[in-house]
């Protein structure tokens, strides 16, 4: 019984982290789909893409598809890879326009760490790909 307790706690924590990230990403994509004018209104100026409804729809779809892939267990790793690419573009945009480091630029990094941390905690395939060992020296 004690051997299953840590695994159960790891699974719960992994689901909680993944759930937070997925909720944020679905909110972001949903806002762009349901109310693109609001997304445009509250977007920082000079991001470098057209502030148009069509652009918001495109960004929403480019985020929604990998997020849904991540939710489905069989494609969760593929979804995480695609979300990471999306977040990389967001980070690059924030760097390019000179936004603050900790609140804007690193926000995508925070989401990415939570995304992969949650997946690592709940998926043994990811733990096998990214093993953390006590006392291991690189």
N, C-alpha and C positions, 0 to 999 in steps of 0.2 A: 504494500500500500504506500509506503513512504517513497518508493521509486517512481510512483505515478504522480505524486503531489507536485514536484518541481516542473514536470512536463505540463501538467494542467495549468499551473500558474503562468508558465511561459506562453502557453496557448492563449490564455485569457489576455495577458498583456499584449501579445502580438495582435490579437483581434482588436483590442482597444486602440492601439497605435494606428493600425491599418484603417480602422473605422473613422478615426479623426481625420486622417489624410483624405480618405475617400469622401467623407462628408464635405470637407472644404472644397475639393475639386469638383464635386457634383454641384455645390452651391455656385462656384465660379462659372462653370459651364452653363448651368441652368439660368443664371442671371443674364449671361450673354445671349442665350436663346430666347428667353421669355421677355426680357426688357433690354434689348441692345442699346436703346437710347440712354438708359440709366448707366450701363457699362461705359458708354462713350463719355457721358457727363462726368463720371468719377475717375476716368483714366487720367494718369498724369499727362501733361502736354508734351509734345515733341518726342513721342516714343519711336517715331520713324515709320509708322504704318498709317494708312488712311483711317481717319476716325469716321468710319461708315458702318452702317448696319451689316452690310455684306461681310466686312472684315470681322465683326463680332461673331457672326454666324460661323465663319470659317474657323476662328480660334476656338469657339465652343465645340465644334465637331472634332477638331484636332485634339481636344482635351477629353471629350466625352468618350470617344471610342477606346483609347487606351485605359481610361478609368474603368469602363465596363469590362474590358479584358482582364484587368487586375482583380476585379471582384470575383470573376469566375475562377475557381481553384485550378482548373486545368490549364488556364492561360494567364495565371497571375504573374508569372515571371516575365512573360512577353509584355504584359501590361506595364509592369514596373520598369522595364527597359524603355518602353516608349514614353512613359510619363517622365522618366529621367531626362530623355532627350528634350521633351517639351520644357521642363524646368531649366535645362541648360540654355535654351533659347531665351527664356524669361530672365535668367541671370545675366546673360550677355547683353540683353536690352537695357537692363538696369545699370550695368557697368558703363555702357555706351553713352547713356544720357546723364551720367554722373550723379546718380541718386545715392543716399546715405548707405554705408556699408552694412551695419547690423540690422536695420529695419527693412531695407529694400533689397539690396544685393544678395545678402545671405538668406533671405526668406526662402528662396528656392532650395538652398542647401538644407535648411531646417526641415522642409517638407520631404526632401529626398532622403535624409537620414531617418526620419520617422517612417517613411514608406518602406525602405529597405530593412530597417530595424524590425518593424512589424512583421515583414515577410520572413526575415531570418528567424524570428522567435516562433513563428507558427508553421514553417515549412522545412522539414528535414533536408530536402533537396538543396535549399539555399544554404543551410548550415554546412552541408557537405562541400559546397562550392566555396564557401567563405568560412573556413574553420578558424576559430579563436581558441588557442590552447594556452593553458597556464604554463608560464615558464618558457614558452617558445621564444627563441631569439632568431630574428631574421638574418 
